[in-house]
Amino acid sequence: MLLSPVAKLCRRTATTRSASCCNAARRRLLLQNHLEQRRNFGVAAICNLAHPKLDHKILATHPRQQRQQKRWLSSALQDSDSDSYDNEDNNAATNSNYSQFTNHPCFPRLRSLRNVGVFAHVDAGKTTVTERMLALSGIVRNAGSVDDGDTVTDYLPAERERGITIQSAAVGFGWVLPIRNKEDTMSERSVEINLIDTPGHVDFSVEVSRSVTVLDGAVLVVDAVAGVQAQTETVWRAIRNTDKAKNSNSSEESSGSTTSTSSAHGSHQHEPLPAMMYINKMDRDGADFRHAIQTVAKKLKGSNPVPVQLPLYRVETDGQNHGSIGTNDSTTSSLGANLVAGTLDQQPPHGEFIGLIDIVHMRALIYPPGAEYLSIEDAIPTVVNLSSLEDKDSQPLQAALDARRNLISSLAEVDEVMEDLFLHAMDSEDDENGCPILSNISTSQIQLSLRRMTLSRSIMPTMCGAALRGIGVEPVLDGVAEFLPCPLDRLPPKLSLCADSNRSRQQKQKQQDEQKKSAVTLGHPLHPSTLAYVFKVVHMKGRGGSGDGRVAFARVYSGTLKARDTVRVISPSGLAMSDDGGKSKKQKHPTERVGGMLELSGGQFNNLAEGKCMSGDVCALVGLKGVVTGDTLLLTSASTDALPGDQANGNKKKSKSGKNNDDHWKQYMEGVHLAGLTSPKPVLTLRVEANSSSEQSRLSAALALLTVEDPSLVVKETPTNTLISGLGELHMEIVLDRLRREFGLEVRTGKPAVAYRETVLFDGEEGVETDGFVEYDRTVGGVQLQGAVRLRLSPLSTSESSCIPPEDPLVTLSPETREFFNMDPHASSDETEHKYPPALRALLSGTRGSLKRGRLGPYPLANLTCHILEVDSEMTANPDTLPGAMRAAAANAITTLLETLKNDGRLVVLEPKMTVEVSVPTGRVGDVLSDLTTRRGTVDDVATGDDSTHSKSMVHAEVPLIEILGYANSLRSLTGGEGAFSAEYKGHAQQ
C-alpha cells in the first residue's frame, strides 16, 4: 500500500516519540498539510462517531411536569455520542484549580452560575434573542416583540417607541441541560444565568463598557446579511478589553489551559471575556453564513470564529416540496432529498432556512413551520441522528463530516491536547472507515477542547439561527452552560489599596509576592470578606428608599452582602480628588446601610426573598444615598472565617476579639477599591434653557440625577446658560425625552455644537521649543510676580492614523526642573503629585490650565506632550509669592509659544469624524454618494447588492459629525423611506 508523505511521517514518528511529547516541527507539518490530505481519506465513508458497545438510538422526548423543562428536551445533545458525558464534571475532576475547592459549600452553586451579556450592533437582534431565551426558560409565556413594544428588557417608553435598547437591563433565569452520565443514564444539570441585554447604538456605548466589567462571558450576535458592522467592532473591543490585556495573557492562551484562579489578580482592571457567537437572521434574503464568518475573522482581531453548526435549508425540487419533517412529536432516521446544508466553501443554497446541523453531536435540528407563532412546547425541533441515516451519501451528512474534520483541525491548531489526539489519530491504523481522525476523536474530547479554548479566548464557537422565528436559540443556551465560564474560571479583579500613596515600592512588591502565594485572594468568589462593585445606578420613584429613589446594581465578587448590612463606600474619583487636594491624613470613607435588595428581571424589580446576594451574583441594592457608578463596597469589618486551604498551609483561624496583624485584614480595613469607570469624551454639546426661572432649579436637579445614572452625560452650568454634552444626536434626544417624561420639564434648546479640539502640526517626532526662557515679570495688587520658563511641545503618540480619539495633554518635568524645587532629579514609581512643593504644583496647574484653551478658538489642545525643560525665578526666597509667580510664568510661556505656532500656520483645529454605514436600495446608491460628497464625506467602500441575493447595497464612508446632524431626514427623502444608516465615532481629524 502506498503511503502519503504525511502518513509515512506519522508511521515513522509512532515508533520514535514518547506518549507525552512530540516534535514541534512535525506537528506543524501535519497540521499544515491536513486540509490537503483529508480528501484522500474518502468523504463517502461513514466514520464511527459513537462507542460501538452503546446504542445510537435517540431517546424519545418525555413529558415534563414543569413548563420550564417541557420546552425543547435536547434529547440528542448527548445521545449522538456515548462518550459525551458531563464535561464540566470532567473539568472539575482534572482541573487542579478546582480540586482544592470541590468540598467548599459554595462550590456547586458557583460552578453552575453564568454571568453573561448579549452584545451586537444596533438592530442585529440582541433583544429578540434575549426574549426567546426568557420564553424557553419559562420566565415569560411567549416571547415579546420589539415591534410590538412588549419586551421584558426594553422597558423604558423611549425604548419601546423607537425599537432600540437604550439602557442595559439584567434578568436572571434557570436553564436545565440534559446530560448522559457515565452509567449511560440520562440526568440533568441546572445552571443559573444572569443575562444582561446591552445597547447596540454607539451613543450608549457607556452601557456596554460598564456591563463588561461585571460579566464572565459574552454572546456576540451578528447579522447574517450585513456581517460585522461598525458597532460590532466597538463592542468587540470592549469584550476583549484592548490588546494590553491580551498580551498579558498570551502565555496562557498559547498553552491552551483554562484561566488560572491561583494567580493573585488579573494584570489589568477587567479580564477579557470569553465569547461565543450567534449569527442571527439566517431566514432573511441575502443571509450568508460563510460571509458573516469571514467578516468576523477579518475585522474582529483575535476572534478566531470556529463554526460548530451549519445552516440547513429546504429547497424545492421538480416543483414539489417533499418536506415532511418538521413535527416535534417524533424523531426520524431519514432526511428528505430536498434538505441541503450550507457549507463554508460555497454560496448558500436558495431555499427556506428550517434548522441547523450540530457538527459536534452529529445531529440535525429541524424546526416546525411557523415556529414563531407556536407555543414553546409545540416549537420543539425534530432531532435527526446523522450517524443513523440510511442514505450515507446524503449532502447534509457529507457536509457535516467535512465540517467536523475542519472543526477538529481548527482546535488542533490552538489546543495542545487536541493536537496530540489529532497526531495519534493520524498514527492509528484504524482507518477502515476512511477517516482515522473522525474514528479516533470522540465527541466528549471535542467538547472538552471547545470549552478549554473558549475559556482561554483562543476561539469563539459560532452558531446560527433566526431568533425571531425561534430557530437555534436552545443550542445557544446549551452553549452558555457548556462553553462559557463560571466565576471560578475567572481571575479576581485587580484591586488598588487606598493607602498605596503612603507605601514604598518595596512594600508594594512584598504585598504582591504574598498574594501570589495565596490560592484565594480578596475578590475570589470563595474568599470570605465581602467585596462588591457598583456598575450601574438608576432612579426609581418609591423604590430606592433614599429620597431620590436611587437603586444601585452591584456585582458581589466575594463574601455575602445582606440587607441591613453597613458598607463602606470607596469611590476612585474621591481618592483622586484627595490626591490632588494634598491631603495626607488617613481618609475616612463614608458608610451607608443597605436598605433592601431587588431581584433582576428586566423592568420588574421585586424584593429579593432571602435578602442576601452571594459571591459571583448580581443584584440591585436600595437605600444607598451616595453611591455612583464605579464605587466599591466593603463591610465595616473584615470577615474572620478561615480561607479555603488555610489548614493545609498551617494558618490558624483568627479570633474575633484578638488583634489581627495579618496584612490581608489590614488592607481590607484600610480600604481597597476596584478601578472606576472611564466614560467616553463627549462629542456633541447642546444648550438647554428652562421655560421659566422657577423651573431652572428643577432642571438643575433633574440633570444632576441623570448624570449620576449616565456617566457619559456632562453638564456645565453657568449663570447665563446650561450646556449638556453627550455622545451623539440620539443621546441628546433621549436626555430631552427623559426630562419631559420623567420630570415634566419642557426645555428650549439651541443649535447643537460639536466638540472641536486644537493640536500642533509637528515635523515627525521632533517637537517645538520656546526661544529660550519666556520671562514673566509683573506687579499684581502690589505684589511682584517674576519667573521664567522654558518648555517644549511634542506629539503625545506616534500613531500613523490621521484620525484618532483626542487625548488630554501630558505634562512632564525634566531633571533640571525637579532640581530647582529641591527634589530628586529622577522620579520614583511611587511618587504622587500631592507630595510636591506648592510652587511645583502651581507650575503644573498653570501649564494644564493654559493648555485647555487654544488660540484658534475656545477649544482645548489635545494629542501633545508639554515637557518643562527649565524654570527660574528671583523669588525663591519668598515662598508665599513663588507659587503665584510659577503659575503665571507657565501660562505665559504656553500662550507665547502657541501664538508663534499660530502665526506659522502650525496650529490646526480637529473635528470629530464618524464612520457611517448606509443601507440603501441599489437604485439609489448614486444619489446617496453625491449627498455624502457634499457633506465632506470620504467614501471607503460600496458593497453593491445583487437583486437575486441582496435587496440593498451598503455604503461605508467617513463623514464629519457636524455634517450628519439631522441626516436621517435627508436619507429618508433620498431613498423614499427605505434607507437607514448607523454612525460610530472614529476619532478627531484635521478640519
Buried (B, 14 or more C-beta within 10 A) or exposed (E): EEEEEBBEBBEEBBEEBEEEEBEEEBBEBBBEBBEEBBEEBEBEBBBBBBBEEEEBEBBEBEEEEEEBBBBBBBBBBBBBBBBBBBBBBBBBEEBEBBEBBEEBEBBEBBBBBBBBBBBBBBBBBBBBBBBBBBBBBBBBEBBBBBEEBBBBBBBBEBBBEBBBBBBBBBBBBBBBBBBBEEEEEBEEBEBBBBBBBBBBBBBBBBBBBBBBBBBBBBBBBBBBBBBBBBBBBBBBBBBBBEEEBBEBBEEBBEEBBBBEBBBBBBBBBBBBBBBBBBBBBBBBEBBBBBBBBBBBBEBBEEBBBBBBBBBBBBBEEEEEBEBEBBBBEEBBBEBBBBBBBBBBEEEBBEBBBBBBBBBBBBBBBBBBBEBBEBBBEEBBBBBBBBBBBEEEEBBBBBBBBBBBBBBBBBBBBBBBBBBBBBBBBBBBEEBEBBBBBBBBBBBBBBBBBBBBBBBBBBBBBBBBBBBBBBBBBBBBBBBBBBBBBBBBBBBBBBBBBBBBBBBEEEBBEEBEEBBEEBBBBBBBBBBBBBBBBBBBBBBBEEBBBBEEBBBBBBBBBBBBBBBEBEBBBBBBBBBEEBBEEEEEEEBEBBEBEBBBBBBBBBBEBEEBEEBBBBBBBBBBBBBBBEBBBBBBBBBEBBBBEEBBBBEEEEEEEBEEEEEBEEEBBEBBBBBBBBBBBEBBBBBBBBBBBBEEEEBBEBBEEBBEBBBBBBBBBBBEBEEEEBBBBBBBBBBBBBBBBBBEEBBEBEBEEEEBBBBBBBBBEBEEEEBBBBEEBBBBBEEEEEEEBBBBBBBBBBBBEEEEEEBBBBBBBBBBBBEBBBEBBEBEEEEEEBEBEEBBBBBBBBBBBBBBEBBEBBBEEEBBBBBBBBBBBBBBBEBBEEEEBBBBBBBBBBBBBBBBBBEBBBEEEBBBBBBBBBBBBBBBBBEBBEBBBEBBEEBBBEBEEBBEBEEEBBBBBBBBBBBBBBBBBEBBEBBEEBBEEBBBBBBBBBBBBEE
